[in-house]
């Protein structure tokens, strides 16, 4: 069922993106007077077709592409990209086209406008969708995933899972706003309003200056939980020299239970400040409990020195509430009796407000022999599911929670103007992230084959987003539309951007590049893109098999 849902989600999304893209080419071509023979969604034989005054419209059996075929254009506006320009032999004869209605007869500026209209429509469509989604459904809440135990956030009684609603009276919709307001406060106290379940609280938090990072901080983390597990460890790192290994889960420091990396760091800091000769650790290494002592006298004098070369494992989290959105029939929690629509109330007596709370609740079962009492609300009544956590390794916990999605926590802007502001801000943040990602690929920091997703990877992400709800699915389509528009404007052979570049060259030079030469350039670019797509798809499949 999940595979079928993923396939349907993929084809719905691709068909919509193609419709928007090709619709842009089509509308501007009509506007400047070009005769359009065909407008098609999909490729292969048509199962539905109808003819307008000039143009034949069709839906074809393979919904993974589309094209606009214009008179006087040697290749369709996007045919080379989508592989659907070949006209079946049974197509009806086409009427004689007046010479002034040919694509090639139009001015360079008009032809550039036609080619640019496809990606431009993708970008405009994405912006409109993001604004509508922001106004009608809301944007993901700014939710605290974790914080340092000795941080200003902890001192103010902030908790993981708290949703930041406002700072000094300014409504918060993005984590970047929080960072900006922390810096602008220059160490002055901030009044932070948070939502904790149905409760609202006012907290006073005073940022501190972090000399290592050169900025003010309050010690919170938004997008993930830094686990009490060593994710990366250099061979010459102080912790490695003392016997710790990559993958070790740190359960306690000097007898104090550890739930995350911040608490591990705090435990070491306390030992160092007390002048202790050793720090005694209890570890989970694979399935074995291990005791390990750190000789503090034989290592660095400060915490930063001890943690050099060591990085924690990270769980990426999403802002959520405590209602089960989806749950796989074969998942661990479904086997324990959890159902779609259940509202999670508490775990071993501790309130549950979101996914972050649930992760910590699973981790803390180490203190109760692995036993968990999960209290929930179902159909107006309350019940408790009792079961044991078989493995409390953080990566194992992720697998135990796999197949279950909690409802996305959304925040709606108030009023039309706020919706516009939030929508444009969300679009800008996406563009910045896209630029940073592309720059990382271009300078060689990140391999393109690993940073990008092909059809298999995109289909997998679309299927998962649909599990989180229609809003997540539509937002991802908007994100794909924005990316498609920007990438198509890149002047790489076989993309719209290169056709615009060739027409601009014609405008400057006074005559076009020979059609045969341009065709070869596009063909080479097309095969390069196909090769990259195959490599990306191969990596997508490996990632799926790894999951």
Beta strands, then each sheet from edge to edge (+ up, - down):
strand 1: 36-51
strand 2: 56-70
strand 3: 139-140
strand 4: 146-147
strand 5: 163-167
strand 6: 170-171
strand 7: 189-196
strand 8: 199-206
strand 9: 208-210
strand 10: 215-217
strand 11: 220-221
strand 12: 224-233
strand 13: 249-253
strand 14: 256-257
strand 15: 278-285
strand 16: 288-295
strand 17: 310-316
strand 18: 320-327
strand 19: 343-347
strand 20: 350-351
strand 21: 371-378
strand 22: 381-388
strand 23: 404-408
strand 24: 410-411
sheet 1: 1+ 2-
sheet 2: 3+ 24-
sheet 3: 4+ 11-
sheet 4: 6+ 5- 7+ 8-
sheet 5: 9+ 10-
sheet 6: 12+ 17-
sheet 7: 14+ 13- 15+ 16-
sheet 8: 18+ 23-
sheet 9: 20+ 19- 21+ 22-
end
